[in-house]
Amino acid sequence: MVVTLAGPVRVQLGDGAVQPTSPVTLAFKLNGTEAQKQLDAGNVPVLLLQSEGSESVDVIDAKWDAATTALTARAPHLSFAWPGFFNPGAFINEVKDAMSRTLGLSFPKPDCLGKSADFSHTSYHISAITNDVAWPCIRMTPQAQEGTLGIDLYSNTPYLWKVVATPAPIETSQQPTDIETYPAAALYKQIADNDGDPDTILMPGQSVALDFGQYELSPQSGTLTYDVGTYMIGLVGYGISTTLGKFSPGKYQRLLEDRAAIQCLAEMSSSINGPQPEMNGARLGELVKDVIGCTGAVGGSIFNVLTGALGGAVMGPLVSLVSPRLAAQSASFTVTSTNDQNGGSGDSNSSATGQLSNTEVSEEGVRRCGTITIPQTGKAGTVVNDTSAITCDEAMSVMNRYLNDPAVNDRTYTFDEWTCSVLGAAEADQYGHVVECRSSQRPAAVMLGK
């Protein structure tokens, strides 16, 4: 990335123990013909500085005077110094190589792909996600009253996706990414955690677990939307900082630990999400400069050299990496169910009356007594009295007490002669009601239909 035209020279004040209080101008007499070749190739004059015992090399912008064939620069500290010419094209190629390594990973299919979540009489299935941008799995989590459903999404692209499910999951968790395999994910996570956006992000090499409630809180569908801001800023930040590590080892790790730099990158990321003009070399050059500007001191003294050298012409190799041509900016999945009642051909959306005909109570005894509001959801349910042993008024009173009595604090609750229970999701699909109350003294049952 840097072509040197002379070897290092030790520059010091006195015995070298004293550093100047202000920058000192250093001048190097060079071969004018060789220097001009470097300029003609688009390379930028720089001064390299390295303190004794340090692994880091500072790259300072310099000036070339063809008339005197001298390269001059203002050095903030003294030790070993030598002149050279910085090649911005070679720097960008190094950045491209670092970024490309993040895109060449494979994402194996999980063993759970294509399997259903099976309850006593109902099986739930999740569709493939559009363009296979992620591998979806559905699972049953055992609990009282049969259990609940969960969805696990496994990354299948090197890009980032915002995940939204309907209804919203009651709990979301993310498995950590293998940073050794996918080091750029460390910066993606830092940006995503600091951008003020509460969305769930599926990162490369990661899985996200979505856990849902029962009944109307069971999963129905979901969408994944390409997170252009976090991807673009994170990838550029990773490529630049790892490449700068050739001058200053550990640059990327210092960036991850710099809270001000991360916050600056997160704000850039937030400003990029949404409709964007087409990316080109000139626009990308400005973006790269802004990313370097966010790093502040983390960027090192090469900052001025880079911002002056990274014009649109050298940015071409990065455009397709930073702004990939995706088949679509969003993807989706749906959840369906089948149940095996009546030999497996039943309709999971059957009405309450049709389901009740499978009980021992005769159809003539089934009565719909009215509707009642479920306080937990605000939705109306139909109260069904399955026998003439009690009146509709009593049936309504029993259900109202179970749903609204503050003393009720469990899914199964007994009062007077009645024991009421909330059914599991699969049972509710099978029988067509969500609450069932049975008398211990009379052949009577009261149900709350879906």
Residue, then its C-alpha position, 0 to 999 in steps of 0.5 A: m500500500v505504501v511505496t518507499l523511496a528511501g530508508p528510515v532515518r532516525v530523527q531526535l532532539g538531544d539524546g532522543a528523550v525529548q519530543p517537540t512541543s509542536p510539529v516539526t517539518l521534515a524534508f527529504k530530497l528524492n529522485g524526481t523521476e521516480a517520485q513523478k512516476q508515483l504521482d502519475a500512478g495516482n499515489v499520494p506523498v506521505l511520511l512514515l513515522q515509527s517510534e522506537g519499540s512500537e509496532s505501529v506506523d503513523v502515516i502522515d500526509a506530505k507535500w511534493d515539490a517538483a522544483t526542489t524534488a523534496l517531500t516535506a511533512r509536519a511530524p508530530h513526534l520524532s523517532f524513525a522517519w522515511p518518505g513514501f507514496f501511498n497507493p489508495g487503489a492498493f488500500i481499497n483492494e485490501v479493504k475489498d479482500a477483508m470484506s470479501r472474506t465475510l461474504g464467502l461463508s457457507f450456512p448449513k441447513p439445521d437438522c430441524l428444517g422441514k419438521s413439524a411441531d406436533f401436539s396431541h391432535t394438531s401439527y404446526h408447519i412453517s413455510a420456507i422463507t422467500n429466497d431461502v434468506a434464512w432457514p426456519c424451524i418450528r418447535m413445541t415447548p412443553q408446558a402445562q396444558e400442552g405447550t406453546l410454539g416457538i420459531d427458530l431462524y438460522s442465517n443463510t446469507p452474509y447480510l443482516w435482516k430485521v425480523v418481525a413476527t405476527p403476533a409479536p413473540i412474548e420472548t426473543s433470544q439470539q444465539p451468539t455468532d462465532i466471532e472467529t468464523y465471522p469477525a465482522a459480526a462483532l461490529y454489526k452487533q455493536i452498531a445494532d445494540n447502539d442504534g436505538d432501534p428495538d428490532t430483532i436482527l438476524m446476523p450472519g452465522q447466527s440464529v434467533a429464537l422467537d417464543f410465542g404465547q397460546y391461542e391468538l398469541s400463536p405464530q401466524s406469519g413473519t417478515l425479514t427485511y434487509d437491514v441496509g444501514t447496519y450491513m453497509i456501515g458495519l462492513v465498511g468499518y470492518g474492512i477499513s479497520t482491519t486493513l489499517g491494522k497493517f499499520s497499527p496492529g489491533k486497530y479493529q479491536r480498539l474500534l470495538e472498544d471505542r464507545a464514541a466511535i461505535q455510537c457515531l457509526a450507529e447514528m450513520s447506520s440509522s440515517i441510511n436505513g430506508p430508500q437510498p439513491e443508487m450506490n456509485g463510486a463517488r457516493l461510496g467514497e464519501l461514505v468511507k470518509d464518514v466511516i473513517g471520520c467516526t473512528g476519530a483517534v481510532g483511525g490514526s494519523i492516516f485519516n487525512v491521507l485517506t480522506g484526500a485520496l479515496g475518490g470515486a475512481v478507486m471505489g469501484p471494487l467495493v460498490s457491489l460488496v457494500s450494495p449487493r443486488l439482492a433478489a428482494q429486500s424482504a422475505s416472509f414465512t407463514v405458519t399453518s396447522t393440520n389436525d388428525q381428529n376423525g382420522g386426520s382430515g379435520d379442519s383446525n378452524s371448525s366451529a365450536t358446535g361442530q367440535l362439541s358434537n364429538t363429545e358424549v353430550s347430545e347435539e340437542g343439549v348444546r346451547r349458545c348462551g351469549t358472548i362475554t369479553i375475555p379481559q386478557t385479550g379484550k376479545a369476545g368469546t361465545v359461552v356454550n352450555d352443553t346440557s339442560a342440567i343448568t340454565c344459560d344464566e348459570a352458565m354465563s355466571v360461571m364463566n364470568r366468575y372464572l374470567n373476572d374473579p381476581a382470586v383466580n390466579d391459575r390456569t386451572y381453578t376450582f370454586d364451588e362445584w366448578t373446575c375451570s381450565v384454559l386449554g392448550a393451543a392444540e386442544a383448543d384447535q381440536y375442540g373449538h373452545v379455549v376455556e372449559c368448566r365442569s361441575s363435580q355435582r351435575p353432568a354439566a359443562v360450560m365452554l368458552g368458544k374461540 
